[in-house]
Amino acid sequence: MPTAGELFVIGGAEDKLRRRTVLGAFVEHAGGAGARIAVVPTASSLGPEVVEVYDAVFRRLGAAEVVGVRPETREQASSPELVDRLAGATGIFMTGGNQLKLSAVIAGTPFGEAILAAHRSGVVVGGTSAGASIQSSHMVAFGSGGATPKQRMTQVAAGLGLVEDAVIDQHFEQRNRYGRLLMIVAQSPQLLGIGVDEDTAAVVRPGDGTLDVIGRGAVTILDGSQMVGNAHEAQRNQPLLASGVLLHVLPAGSRFDLARRRLLRSETAPAPEVAAELAAAHQDLRRLARDIAAGDVSPSYLRSTLRRRQHEHENPHENPQEGTTVDD
């Protein structure tokens, strides 16, 4: 039996110009140089240009082929010709836009079933913003932001169910969506609430039920399995009681067990500027070790050499004729 493909749940606004950490990882997992990616832009209000953007980015990242597959109605999503365009894809990517439109058009259609079947056969499925929300069994349709959960502050629709027993929200920290995700968890404590920041991905591995975090932000998980609440009796837009909800904030490098709802690992990567400083220090240590291995030199000479090289590193453009010693 084939292993189901990974799921890339991206919180929106992923970097497409510079480091492209999230999209680069998606292409790599979809097959790298052999990747054939189907872009589904149904949620977007933009025209063909949205496919052109991802075509350019994915090809720049090494993908062999990128095709746009855009059902606009449930009738089109039932078309064998459109469904067949997913055949042979090693990656399926759903763009951002209106997640309620995306759900209304493809959920429960042959096109939606084809995405599920492709995932089960090992195809990597990813989505950003709206394309992230639809991956869960329950989906935020729309709603307001805010930190306090209130009755009726958001509406829920059916998702594709790629991530079971969960509800996914995106642009999480940037648009202050804590309250609306917590409202859903307070009303349905059996669901795991997953909030994904921008330029960040929750990479779900169905084989072992784990979630890994990559990118610039964090993934927030709300576990209400042991909570006490009053959602069943709160009126109108009243604040909700939600006591005992377990909160996990997972930065890049974290791994989480979705089935057991517990942290497995947290290996936060250093910021780029810190990494550069560490690399420079490591290089200096290697030079020092080389000098020591060279033989008969005094400790004072080694210290002066190290100070001189540190000065050169910090002042790379200083004119050697103005008193700076340089190597031969």
ZAMARGU-4260 file (C-alpha; in steps of 0.2 Angstrom, whole numbers, plus 5000, padded with zeros to 4 digits):
<rodrens>
0) 5000/5000/5000 | 5008/5017/4995 | 5012/5030/5008 | 5001/5045/5008 | 5010/5061/5002
5) 5015/5075/5014 | 5004/5090/5016 | 5010/5108/5015 | 4999/5119/5025 | 5005/5137/5022
10) 4999/5152/5031 | 4999/5164/5016 | 5011/5178/5010 | 5025/5165/5007 | 5041/5172/5001
15) 5042/5171/4982 | 5057/5182/4978 | 5071/5179/4990 | 5074/5164/5002 | 5058/5155/4996
20) 5061/5143/5010 | 5043/5136/5011 | 5040/5135/4992 | 5057/5128/4989 | 5053/5114/5002
25) 5037/5110/4993 | 5046/5108/4976 | 5059/5097/4984 | 5046/5086/4992 | 5036/5085/4976
30) 5051/5078/4967 | 5064/5092/4964 | 5070/5092/4946 | 5057/5079/4942 | 5042/5088/4950
35) 5026/5090/4940 | 5015/5102/4949 | 4997/5106/4946 | 4992/5123/4952 | 4973/5125/4957
40) 4969/5144/4957 | 4950/5142/4960 | 4950/5152/4976 | 4959/5167/4968 | 4950/5182/4960
45) 4965/5185/4949 | 4965/5178/4931 | 4979/5168/4922 | 4992/5178/4930 | 4991/5169/4947
50) 4996/5153/4938 | 5010/5162/4929 | 5017/5168/4945 | 5018/5151/4953 | 5024/5144/4936
55) 5039/5156/4936 | 5043/5152/4955 | 5041/5133/4954 | 5052/5132/4938 | 5065/5144/4945
60) 5065/5132/4960 | 5069/5117/4948 | 5052/5110/4944 | 5051/5101/4927 | 5033/5106/4923
65) 5019/5117/4930 | 5001/5117/4924 | 4986/5127/4929 | 4969/5117/4933 | 4955/5129/4937
70) 4937/5123/4939 | 4926/5138/4942 | 4909/5128/4945 | 4904/5111/4952 | 4900/5106/4934
75) 4917/5110/4929 | 4924/5101/4944 | 4915/5085/4938 | 4922/5086/4921 | 4933/5070/4917
80) 4944/5081/4906 | 4948/5093/4920 | 4950/5079/4933 | 4962/5070/4921 | 4974/5085/4921
85) 4979/5080/4939 | 4985/5064/4932 | 5004/5062/4933 | 5006/5077/4945 | 5019/5074/4959
90) 5013/5089/4968 | 4996/5099/4969 | 4996/5117/4975 | 4980/5127/4979 | 4982/5145/4979
95) 4975/5158/4991 | 4959/5168/4989 | 4941/5164/4995 | 4941/5148/5004 | 4922/5147/5004
100) 4922/5148/4985 | 4936/5134/4984 | 4926/5123/4996 | 4909/5126/4987 | 4917/5122/4970
105) 4928/5107/4973 | 4923/5098/4990 | 4913/5083/4986 | 4916/5083/4967 | 4926/5071/4956
110) 4939/5084/4956 | 4940/5085/4975 | 4940/5066/4976 | 4954/5066/4963 | 4965/5077/4975
115) 4961/5065/4989 | 4966/5050/4979 | 4982/5058/4973 | 4987/5062/4991 | 4983/5044/4996
120) 4994/5038/4982 | 5009/5048/4987 | 5007/5065/4979 | 5012/5080/4989 | 4997/5092/4992
125) 5000/5110/4997 | 4990/5126/4998 | 4993/5144/5004 | 4980/5154/5014 | 4963/5148/5007
130) 4972/5133/5000 | 4978/5129/5018 | 4961/5131/5026 | 4953/5118/5015 | 4965/5105/5019
135) 4957/5101/5036 | 4941/5092/5039 | 4932/5108/5045 | 4936/5125/5038 | 4935/5143/5043
140) 4923/5150/5030 | 4924/5168/5036 | 4924/5178/5052 | 4931/5193/5061 | 4948/5194/5070
145) 4952/5197/5088 | 4960/5189/5103 | 4944/5185/5113 | 4933/5170/5107 | 4915/5176/5105
150) 4899/5167/5100 | 4896/5168/5081 | 4912/5177/5077 | 4915/5165/5063 | 4907/5152/5052
155) 4913/5134/5048 | 4911/5124/5032 | 4917/5107/5026 | 4935/5105/5020 | 4943/5092/5010
160) 4948/5082/5026 | 4966/5079/5021 | 4970/5084/5039 | 4957/5074/5050 | 4949/5080/5066
165) 4956/5098/5064 | 4952/5115/5059 | 4965/5126/5050 | 4966/5145/5050 | 4979/5155/5041
170) 4988/5173/5042 | 4986/5168/5060 | 4997/5180/5070 | 4997/5194/5057 | 4978/5196/5057
175) 4975/5191/5075 | 4964/5176/5072 | 4967/5168/5090 | 4949/5172/5095 | 4940/5164/5080
180) 4950/5148/5080 | 4947/5146/5099 | 4929/5149/5096 | 4928/5134/5085 | 4938/5123/5097
185) 4927/5129/5111 | 4912/5123/5101 | 4920/5107/5095 | 4933/5102/5108 | 4937/5086/5098
190) 4944/5096/5084 | 4963/5102/5085 | 4964/5120/5081 | 4979/5124/5070 | 4984/5142/5066
195) 4998/5145/5053 | 5008/5162/5052 | 5012/5170/5035 | 5028/5163/5026 | 5027/5148/5037
200) 5021/5130/5033 | 5015/5115/5044 | 5021/5100/5035 | 5010/5085/5039 | 5017/5068/5037
205) 5002/5056/5037 | 5013/5041/5038 | 5018/5044/5056 | 5005/5058/5060 | 5018/5071/5064
210) 5018/5090/5059 | 5035/5099/5056 | 5036/5118/5056 | 5047/5127/5043 | 5047/5145/5038
215) 5048/5162/5046 | 5034/5162/5059 | 5026/5149/5070 | 5012/5137/5070 | 4999/5138/5085
220) 4990/5123/5091 | 4975/5124/5102 | 4970/5107/5111 | 4953/5108/5119 | 4951/5090/5123
225) 4951/5093/5142 | 4943/5110/5142 | 4928/5117/5151 | 4917/5129/5141 | 4900/5136/5139
230) 4898/5137/5120 | 4882/5127/5122 | 4873/5141/5132 | 4882/5157/5127 | 4870/5170/5118
235) 4873/5180/5102 | 4890/5187/5102 | 4895/5185/5121 | 4913/5180/5125 | 4915/5162/5128
240) 4922/5152/5143 | 4936/5142/5137 | 4946/5135/5152 | 4960/5122/5151 | 4964/5124/5133
245) 4981/5118/5130 | 4992/5130/5119 | 5007/5125/5109 | 5017/5139/5099 | 5029/5130/5088
250) 5043/5139/5079 | 5053/5132/5064 | 5062/5116/5069 | 5047/5110/5080 | 5039/5093/5077
255) 5022/5089/5084 | 5013/5072/5086 | 4995/5076/5080 | 4988/5059/5086 | 4995/5060/5103
260) 4994/5079/5104 | 5011/5082/5111 | 5028/5090/5107 | 5041/5079/5100 | 5055/5090/5096
265) 5060/5109/5096 | 5076/5113/5087 | 5074/5132/5083 | 5086/5137/5069 | 5096/5153/5073
270) 5092/5169/5064 | 5102/5172/5048 | 5112/5186/5055 | 5117/5175/5070 | 5121/5160/5059
275) 5133/5172/5049 | 5142/5177/5065 | 5143/5158/5070 | 5150/5154/5053 | 5163/5168/5055
280) 5168/5162/5072 | 5170/5144/5066 | 5181/5150/5051 | 5192/5159/5064 | 5194/5144/5075
285) 5199/5133/5059 | 5212/5146/5055 | 5219/5146/5073 | 5219/5127/5073 | 5229/5127/5056
290) 5242/5139/5064 | 5244/5129/5079 | 5247/5114/5068 | 5260/5123/5059 | 5272/5121/5073
295) 5284/5132/5083 | 5274/5148/5086 | 5271/5157/5103 | 5254/5160/5111 | 5256/5178/5110
300) 5259/5177/5091 | 5244/5167/5089 | 5233/5179/5099 | 5240/5194/5088 | 5236/5184/5072
305) 5218/5180/5078 | 5216/5199/5083 | 5222/5204/5066 | 5211/5192/5056 | 5196/5198/5067
310) 5200/5216/5062 | 5201/5211/5044 | 5184/5202/5045 | 5175/5217/5053 | 5184/5230/5041
315) 5185/5221/5024 | 5186/5237/5014 | 5199/5246/5024 | 5215/5251/5014 | 5230/5240/5018
320) 5241/5255/5015 | 5234/5264/5030 | 5241/5253/5043 | 5232/5236/5041 | 5243/5221/5040
325) 5237/5208/5027 | 5243/5190/5023 | 5255/5187/5009
</rodrens>
